[in-house]
Amino acid sequence: MKLKNIALFIISAAFFVSACQDNIADYNEGYDDKLSSDGPPKITKITASTDLTTPLVEGELAQMIAILGDNLTGIKSITFNDVEVDLSTVYALRDRITLPIPRVIPTSVNNQVKVVTKLGETTAPLVVNVPPLVLTGLDNEYAAVGDTVNINGLNFDLYEITNEKGKVYFGNIEAKIDTTTAEYVSVIVPQGVAQGDRIRMVGDAADLYAPGRYKDDRGIFQDIDHYQGWTGQNWFTDGSKPEDPKPCSGLYTRITKTLGSWEWFDFLASWYPVFDGKDYFDNPEKYNYKFEVLTLTPLKTKGIGLIFQTGWYWEPWRIVEFNTNGKWKTITVPLEVIMNGKKESDLPHENGHVGFQINIAGGISESIDICFDNFRIMPKE
């Protein structure tokens, strides 16, 4: 009896194992992981990776896209124009490839995407838009010779404005490129640079000038060195006082003061004949208002009334706490913004002179330590 029971147990166990194996086979039957292809590739549509319905006819560098079709695995290469894709950035299934458009400028443009697999190749039309190189100007137009200064803008890395492949000139003198990022190129102001020199940037795919000029003084109406106003002289310094920053250009004004809530005071005030008969007020859209500023204490809530009693206040803290970190920076504001819709006839006059004031006002109580120099109106370039 015991032998019969043992035999029955063995037969039952074998049947159970066989049944389990049959169930596993049934579970996997028909499963398709879409990782294999059985013929040449075919592209039916290109879309954004987040919208697989709407076809794309144009794409942007670094944009994530999806290439839809069939037999899209076993990839050997993918190119946009003549730019080959790094395959480590690609996720491929039989019916879809997800990948970023390479952030590289093509040298030859055919507006085609080409997919090559182990079983064939195919192409599809796609225009890849290349963003322009954008220059917004020097972060300090009055940087000293030998200082490192940033040329700000966009896409410097894309256009390879580097020490190895690009060049920057002040006038006809080449400046050494120190650092390149997407948003700025740092250069060393070269020996022999002249006041008023334009800054030119050259690369394999770019050749253009930055707006603004080096130490341009054509439109200066208040540089502190030649001040003739009736208030604010006690704030002037040549940088020799304790803890004074290095001058930007001769004398500058440094205001160190605690102002109460909504308290205000003028730190520059004068009359200027230079504006009479000028184009500035008739066509302010053609001009920029510029000055250099340096903060030793971040500006948190106070506004700066910049010019001509037009009622407009510069309030950089509304975007972010304003802090130049102890370095001189050039600020550019469109003159039409500062004019606030007013004309010269709306402004204070005395004996043919136009009134000019700069004050600090508004906000909650705070201590300020801020420096200014070189107030000027410059034509846009």
Stockholm file with secondary structure:
# STOCKHOLM 1.0

chainA/1-381         MKLKNIALFIISAAFFVSACQDNIADYNEGYDDKLSSDGPPKITKITASTDLTTPLVEGELAQMIAILGDNLTGIKSITFNDVEVDLSTVYALRDRITLPIPRVIPTSVNNQVKVVTKLGETTAPLVVNVPPLVLTGLDNEYAAVGDTVNINGLNFDLYEITNEKGKVYFGNIEAKIDTTTAEYVSVIVPQGVAQGDRIRMVGDAADLYAPGRYKDDRGIFQDIDHYQGWTGQNWFTDGSKPEDPKPCSGLYTRITKTLGSWEWFDFLASWYPVFDGKDYFDNPEKYNYKFEVLTLTPLKTKGIGLIFQTGWYWEPWRIVEFNTNGKWKTITVPLEVIMNGKKESDLPHENGHVGFQINIAGGISESIDICFDNFRIMPKE
#=GR chainA/1-381 SS CHHHHHHHHHHHHHHHHHHHHHHHHHHHTTCCCSCCCSSCCEEEEEEETTEEEEECSEEETTCEEEEEEESCCSEEEEEETTEECCGGGCEEETTEEEEECCSCCCSSCCCEEEEEETTEEEEEECEEECCCCEEEEESCTTCCTTCEEEEEEECTTTTTCSTTTCEEEETTEEEEEEEECSSEEEEECCTTCCTTCEEEEEETTEEEEEEEETTCCTTEEECSTTCCCSBCGGGEECSCSTTCCCCSSSSEEEEEEEECTTCCEEEEEEEESTTTTCSTTTCGGGEEEEEEEEEEECBCSCEEECSTTCSCEECGGGTSCBCCTTSCEEEEEEHHHHHTTCCGGGSCEETTEEEEEEEEECSSCEEEEEEEEEEEEEECC
#=GC SS_cons         CHHHHHHHHHHHHHHHHHHHHHHHHHHHTTCCCSCCCSSCCEEEEEEETTEEEEECSEEETTCEEEEEEESCCSEEEEEETTEECCGGGCEEETTEEEEECCSCCCSSCCCEEEEEETTEEEEEECEEECCCCEEEEESCTTCCTTCEEEEEEECTTTTTCSTTTCEEEETTEEEEEEEECSSEEEEECCTTCCTTCEEEEEETTEEEEEEEETTCCTTEEECSTTCCCSBCGGGEECSCSTTCCCCSSSSEEEEEEEECTTCCEEEEEEEESTTTTCSTTTCGGGEEEEEEEEEEECBCSCEEECSTTCSCEECGGGTSCBCCTTSCEEEEEEHHHHHTTCCGGGSCEETTEEEEEEEEECSSCEEEEEEEEEEEEEECC
//
